[in-house]
C-alpha cells in the first residue's frame, strides 16, 4: 500500500487507519525532535502530489478487508496540509467510513483561508503548537523561510473561533522550553484560543537531533499544573497491528511511517504468533534500508 497504512496505535485516537497524501518527509518544518529524522524536501508550496481518486481507490481496497479502527487519520510522513486536494480527500473519506476523520497537522499553513476551509471539513484536527514566539519557532520547528510565527498564531486564533469540530492542541516539551518564562508564554497563548483538548508530549523516540532529550516526570507534571491538559505518556496505547501476512514486510510497512523499538517489535511479532523473532531482529540489523538508533536505553528502528 502506498497511501493507506495501519491501523496503528495512537494514544490520542485509539487504532488509527492512516492516510498519507504526500511524499515521504515532505514538510514545511524540519523539527529538531522529528521521529522521522531531518526533512528531505523542505517546501511551503501546496501541490496535488497524488490524485484524490487514486488514494480513495486504495482506501476502498483496504476497507473491503473490514479492518478494525477507531479513526481515519490523514497524517502522512510530513505535513498533510501541503496536499492541495486535502478538502476533497476529507470529504471522500467521510463518505466511506463511519468513524471520525482526523487530520494531524503542524499548523504551519493555518494562516491561509483555503487551508482553514479544508481543515474545517474534518471531525478532529490535531494541531501542534510547539513555539511561543519567532525565536522559539526558529529553534524548535526550523520552518521554511517564508513562514512567520505571528501569521500562524493569528490564523490559529481565527480557526479556533470558527471551527465546528474538535480542535486538539499538542505541545512538544523538551528541557529547553519548560522554564517558567516559556510555560508562562504558552499559558497566555492558550487563554486566547478555543480548543477541546490539550496534550503535552515529549520525545520518546529518536529525534532528528541527538542532543534532544525527553522531560523528566517531575518537569512534565509541573507543565501539566501550569498549562492543564494531559501528559501523553499517561495515555495507554493499544499496540501495533498490520493486515500484511509476511512478518518482516509488516514491520517494514510500519517503521516506514512510525519507528518501533525492539520491545514493540517483539511484542508485535509474539501477538502474530511468529516463531522466528530472533531471525527477524537479526534481519532488521543487517538491512541497509533500516536505521538502528539507540535512545533512552532502547534500540529503535526506522526506515532511512
C-alpha positions, 0 to 999 in steps of 0.5 A, spaced: 500 500 500 502 506 498 497 511 501 493 507 506 497 504 512 495 501 519 491 501 523 496 503 528 496 505 535 495 512 537 494 514 544 490 520 542 485 516 537 485 509 539 487 504 532 488 509 527 487 507 519 492 512 516 492 516 510 498 519 507 497 524 501 504 526 500 511 524 499 515 521 504 518 527 509 515 532 505 514 538 510 514 545 511 518 544 518 524 540 519 523 539 527 529 538 531 525 532 535 522 529 528 521 521 529 522 521 522 529 524 522 531 531 518 526 533 512 528 531 505 524 536 501 523 542 505 517 546 501 511 551 503 508 550 496 501 546 496 501 541 490 496 535 488 502 530 489 497 524 488 490 524 485 484 524 490 481 518 486 487 514 486 488 514 494 480 513 495 481 507 490 486 504 495 482 506 501 476 502 498 481 496 497 483 496 504 476 497 507 473 491 503 478 487 508 473 490 514 479 492 518 478 494 525 479 502 527 477 507 531 479 513 526 481 515 519 487 519 520 490 523 514 497 524 517 502 522 512 510 522 513 510 530 513 505 535 513 498 533 510 496 540 509 501 541 503 496 536 499 492 541 495 486 536 494 486 535 502 478 538 502 476 533 497 480 527 500 476 529 507 470 529 504 471 522 500 473 519 506 467 521 510 463 518 505 466 511 506 467 510 513 463 511 519 468 513 524 471 520 525 476 523 520 482 526 523 487 530 520 494 531 524 497 537 522 503 542 524 499 548 523 504 551 519 499 553 513 493 555 518 494 562 516 491 561 509 483 561 508 483 555 503 487 551 508 482 553 514 476 551 509 479 544 508 481 543 515 474 545 517 471 539 513 474 534 518 471 531 525 478 532 529 484 536 527 490 535 531 494 541 531 501 542 534 503 548 537 510 547 539 513 555 539 511 561 543 514 566 539 519 567 532 525 565 536 522 559 539 519 557 532 526 558 529 529 553 534 524 548 535 520 547 528 526 550 523 520 552 518 521 554 511 523 561 510 517 564 508 513 562 514 512 567 520 510 565 527 505 571 528 501 569 521 500 562 524 498 564 531 493 569 528 490 564 523 490 559 529 486 564 533 481 565 527 480 557 526 479 556 533 473 561 533 470 558 527 471 551 527 465 546 528 469 540 530 474 538 535 480 542 535 486 538 539 492 542 541 499 538 542 505 541 545 512 538 544 516 539 551 523 538 551 528 541 557 529 547 553 522 550 553 519 548 560 522 554 564 517 558 567 518 564 562 516 559 556 510 555 560 508 562 562 508 564 554 504 558 552 499 559 558 497 566 555 497 563 548 492 558 550 487 563 554 486 566 547 484 560 543 478 555 543 480 548 543 477 541 546 483 538 548 490 539 550 496 534 550 503 535 552 508 530 549 515 529 549 520 525 545 520 518 546 523 516 540 529 518 536 529 525 534 532 528 528 537 531 533 541 527 538 542 532 543 534 532 544 532 529 550 525 527 553 522 531 560 523 528 566 516 526 570 517 531 575 518 537 569 512 534 565 507 534 571 509 541 573 507 543 565 501 539 566 499 544 573 501 550 569 498 549 562 492 543 564 491 538 559 494 531 559 501 528 559 501 523 553 505 518 556 499 517 561 495 515 555 495 507 554 496 505 547 493 499 544 499 496 540 501 495 533 497 491 528 498 490 520 493 486 515 500 484 511 501 476 512 509 476 511 512 478 518 518 482 516 514 486 510 509 488 516 514 491 520 517 494 514 510 497 512 510 500 519 517 503 521 516 506 514 511 511 517 512 510 525 519 507 528 518 501 533 523 499 538 525 492 539 520 491 545 514 493 540 517 489 535 517 483 539 511 484 542 508 485 535 511 479 532 509 474 539 501 477 538 502 474 530 504 468 533 511 468 529 516 463 531 522 466 528 523 473 532 530 472 533 531 471 525 527 477 524 531 482 529 537 479 526 534 481 519 532 488 521 540 489 523 543 487 517 538 491 512 541 497 509 534 500 508 533 500 516 536 505 521 538 502 528 538 508 533 539 507 540 535 512 545 533 512 552 536 505 553 532 502 547 534 500 540 529 503 535 528 502 528 526 506 522 526 506 515 532 511 512 
